[in-house]
Amino acid sequence: MLTSIRPDRDAVVLAVSGLLGGLLLWLLGLHTQGGHPFSAPWVTLVPLTAMAAAELLRRNAPRTALTVGALALVADQFTRGSLATILMFTDVMYAAVLYGTPAAARRLPVATLLVTVASTIGFLAWFRKPEALLIGLVIGLVSFIPALTGVSVRSHRTAAEAARLAAAQTARLAEMDRTQAVIAERARMARELHDMVAGHLSAVAIHSTAALSIDEPETSRNALKVIRENSVEGLAEMRRLIGLLREGGKDDSPAAAPTLAALDTLVEQTNANGASGGLVCTLEDTRDPGDALPTPVELAAYRIVQESLTNALKHAAPGPVVVRLGRTGELLTVEVTSVFGSRTGPTAPGSGAGLVGMRERVALLGGTFGAGAEPGGDGAKIWRVRAELPVREREMRE
């Protein structure tokens, strides 16, 4: 508690300077007035000392400092007076507005203005001389002008503090946006990496298992052929992804995003990879051949089909795998069905990341997504993946 009322360095400097200046004026015999009830020279030092004490409280207790200062100023009027006492009071008034409560900062300028006007009118009515206006002017310079200056400085400090807080808040928001952008970019690259590589690695795992479990030269040769093709294609796609991530590379040519026109190649590749597991993949595209789609929609639809075929290659039972594309109004429909159940022979483990990635892609475009087992027409269950994507860019979410 003692620390909270300890005067700061500026207050001590002002108090000591004012007191020493007043003592110097007193030693030189310089006073502001004469002929008052307490005309003994030493009496002038009493309000001077009280005003210096008020200076010590100017910041930590501005209301108390103003009260003491006002009493000291009034007392100074009954002595020979000291210019140092008056100057220190102006600083006390300024500090009371600057460091006081918001209510005090609003009321003191109004109060000092009213006191100045009332004093000017009173002295003018009393003395009935124009020189009485000078008394009102002095009162205004001692009280109203310091209070008005305090209001101005306080307003500037408040505005500066508000600007500093706004800048800090803006910096925090920018940091949050940067963090969210980094997280979103990491999630996007994770989806791309998974969708590009998972299919090839699944085919490699399935056919390598088949080659190891079946001791037939022809089977092993075919499995190794499929393994080599998927390895080469996987490495090529990995290089394209690394090229996108590398900055300042020599190869500045943009990497083309896959489109729905490449689904025929994807279906053929799935048939080659899934032939040993009894999978037969077909494509049914009922869209208008000249129907153009935004690039984000094309990419999302391609990746959904790619991941669905990868999951079918890893988990589907022998039977047909059908890819259906259609457009109804402003929605592109992507549907992939396969036989749900277990199968004999080698399989590849799944992590569930593919369904998460597909759902995220659809959500980013503002569409709907569903995946799950359903009853089939012949009593068997099928696994259906269905996504509806808006084809207008203005409806897609950023």
N, C-alpha and C positions, 0 to 999 in steps of 0.2 A: 504493500500500500504506500509505503514511503517512496518507492521508486516512481509511482504513478503521479505524485505531486511534485516531484523534483523538477525544478525549472530547467529548460533546455539551454543550450549554449547561447543561442541568439538572444534569449530573454536576459541572461546574465550580462551579456555584452551591452545590450541596450540600457539595462538598469544602471550598470556601473558608469557607462558613458554619460547618461543623463545626470546621474548624481555628481560626477566629477565636473561636468560642464556647469551645473547649477552652483557648485561650490566656487568655481572660478569666477562666475558672474557675481556671486555674493562677495567674494574677496575684492573684486574690482569696484563694488558698490553700484553695479548696474541693476536697476529694478524696473519693473513695468509700470509702477504707480506709486503714489505717495499720499500722505494725509489720511490714512485709514486707522481704525481703532487700535490695531496691533502694529504699531509702527516701529517697534524695536527690530533691529536688523536680524537678530538671531531667530526670531519667530518665523521668518521666511523659510528657514531650513526644515521646519516641521512638515508642511505640506510637500516640500521637495522630497524629503525622505519617504513619506507615505506614497508619493507617486512612483518613486523608484521601486518600492516594495510591490506596488501594483504591476509594474513592468515584469517582475519575476513570475507573476501568475498569468501573464497575457495569453499563454497557449494552453496550459493545463487546466486553468480555472478562469476562463474569460469573463464569466458573469461576475465573479467575486472581484476580479481585477477592475472591471468597469465601475462597480459600486464603490470600491476604495478610491479609484481615480477620480470619480465624480465628486466624492466628498472632499478629496484633497484639493481639487480645483476650486470648489466653493470656498474652502478655507483659505486658499491662496488669495482670494479676492479681498480678504480682511487684513492682509499683510501688505508689505511693499511689493510683493509679487515677484515671480521669477519666470523668465522666458523659458527656461528648461522645464519647469513644471507644466507649462502649457503645451510645449512640443511633445513631452512624454504622454500627455493625455490624448493627443491626436493619435499616437501610435496605439494606445490602449483601446481607443474607440475603433480603430481599424482592425485590431486583433479580435475584438469582441464580435465583429461581424464576420470576419474571416474564419475564426475557429469556433465560434459559438454554435448553438443549435440552429437548425433551419428556421425555426420560428423567430429566433432572435435576429437572424440575418434579414428576415422580412420586415420586422417591426422597427428595428433601430433606425434605418434610414427615414422611415415615415415619421417616427417620433422626433428625431433631430431636426427634420424639416419643419415640423409643427412648432418646435421650440424656437427655431430660428425666426420663423415668421411672427410668432407671438411676441418674442423679445423685441424684434424690430418695431412692431406696431406699438408695444408698450413704452419703449424708450422714446419713440417719436412723439407719442402723446404726452409723455411726462416732461421731456425737455423742450418740446415744440421748436426744435432746431433741426435743420437738415443734417447737421453733423451726427445726429443720433442714428442715422442710417449706417454709419461706420461701425457702431456697436453691433448691430445685427449682422453686418458683414463679417466681423471678427468671430462672432458666435458661430456663423455658418462655416467659416474656414476651420474652426476648432472642432466642430462636431459633425455637421452634415457632410462636408467634403470627405473627411476620412471614412465615414460610414459608406458613402457612395463608392469610394475607391475599394473598400472591402468587398462590397457586393460585386463589383466588376471582376476583381481578382478571383473571388469565390466562384463566379459563374464560369470563368475561363478554366479554373481547376476542375470543376465538375464536368465541363465538356471534355477536357483532356482525359479525365478518368473514364468517362463513358466511351470515348474513342479507344482508349487502351483496352478496356474490357471487350469492346466490339472486335478489336483486332485479335485479342486472345481467343475469343469465341470463334472467329473466322478461321484462325489457325487450327483450333481443335477440330472444327468441322472439315477443314481441308485434310487434316491427318486422318480423320475417320473415313473420308471419301477415298483417300489414297489406300488405306488398309482394305476397305471393301473392294476397291478395284483390283488390288493384288489378289485377294481371296477369290474374286470372280474369275480372274484370269487363270489362276491356278486350277480352279474347277473346270474351266473350259479346256485347258490343255490336258488335264487328266482325262476328260471325256474323249478328246481327239485321240490321245495316245491309246486308250483302251479300245476304242472302236476300230482304229486302224490295225492294231497289232493282235488283238485278242483272237480274231478269226484265223489268222495264219498260224498262231501258236497253238490254237486248239487242233487244227488239222495236223500239225506236226506231231502233237502229243498222241492223237488217236492213231495215226498211221505208223508212228514209231512203235507204239504198243502192239499194233497188229503185226508188224514185221518181227518183233521179238517173240510173240506168242505163237505164230504160225510158221512152221519150218517148211516153207515152200519157196523155191527160188523165184518163181514168177510173181508170187504175192509180195515177196520182199522187194523185188525189183520195182514193181508198181508203187509200193509204199514209199520207197526211197525217191522215186520220181516225183510223187506228190509232195514229199517232204522238201525236196530241193526247190520246187516251184514256189511253195509257200514261203520258204526261207528267203528266196531271192526277192519276192514281192514284198515281204515284210520288211526286209532291209531297205528296199527302195522307198517305201512309205516312211520308214523311220528317218531316212536321210532327208526327205521332204519336210518332215516335221522339224528336224534339227535346223534345216535351212531357214524355216520361219522364225525359230527362236534366236538364231544367231544374228547379231547386229553388226552392220558394217562389213558383211561378207562380200566377196568379189562377185558372186552370182546374184545380180539384182533382178533377175527375171521373176515375176510373180508366180507362185505355185497355184495351179488351177484347182479350184474346189470341185469335188466329185458332184455330178448331177444325176438326175433320174435317167438320163440317156444311157448311163453306164450300168444300169441294172441288168441288162442282158448278160454282160460279162460277169457280173456278180452271181447271177443265177447259174451260169455255166460252171463257174468255179465251185459253187456249192454242190452241184451235181457231181463234179469230179471228186471233190473231197468226201462227199457223203455216199458215194456208190457202194462202198464196202459195208456201210451201215444200213443199206436198204432205203435210202432217202431219194425221193424224186421231186425236184423243185421245178415249179412252173410259175410263169408271170402272167397276170391278167391285168391289162391296163386299158381301162374304158375311157380315158380322158381324150379330149380333142387333140389330135397330133400337133396342131399349131398353138396349143395352150402354153403360154409363157408364165413362169412363176418367178417370184423374187428369189435371189440367191440364198438368203437365209432359210427359206422354206425348202428349196431344193436340197441344200446340204443336210438339214434336219431330217427330211424324209429319207434321203439316201442312208444316213447313219442309222436310222431306226430300222430300215430293212436289213442293213448289214449286220447289226447287232442281233436282230431276230433270227437271221439265218445262222449266225454263229451259235446262238443258244440251241437252235434246232440241231445243228451238227453235234453239239455236246450232249444233248439230253433227249432229243425226240426219239420215239419208237419208230421202227420201219414203216414207211408209208409216204403219202404225198405231203409236200410242203408247198403251200400256195401263197404267192405274193399278189395282193390286189391293190390297185391304185384307182381312185376315182375322184371326181370333183362334183360337188353338189353346191351350187350357188357360189358362195365365197369361201367354202371349206374344201380343203384337200384331204381326202380320206386315205390312210395307209393302213393296210391290214395284212398280217402274216399269220397263217394257221399251220399247225403241225399236229401229228398224232401224239397224244399225251400218254406216257407210260414208260416202262422200262424196256430195255433192249439188251440182247446178248452182244458180246464183243466189247472192244475197248471204248471207253468214254473219257471225257475230260472233266475235271472238277470245275465247279462254278463258284463265284464269289458274291453274286448279287449286284455287282457294280454296274452291270449292263442295264438292268431295269432302272436303277437309280439315274444313270446317265440319260436314258431315253426320256424318263419322266422330267428331268431337268430341261432337256432340249425343248420339249413340248411346252413346259411352263414358261420358258423365256419368250416363246412366240405367242403366248396367250391362248393355247389350244387345250384340248382335253386328251387324256391318255388312260388306257386301261389294259391290263394283262392278267390272264388267269385261265384256269381250266374250265371248260364248258362241256355239256353233253353233246355228242356228235349225232349225225343222222342215222348211223348204223348201230347205235348203242355204245360205241366207243367214245372215250373222251378226247377232246382236242384242246390244244393250247392256243389261245388266240391273243395276239397283240394288236391293238387298234389305237390309232392316233388320228385326231382331227385337227388340222392346222389351218388357221386363217391365211388366206393368200394375199390379202391387202396389207401393205407395209404399215399403213397408218393404224391398223388394228393390232400390230405386234408390239410387244413390250420391249423396251430397251434393256 
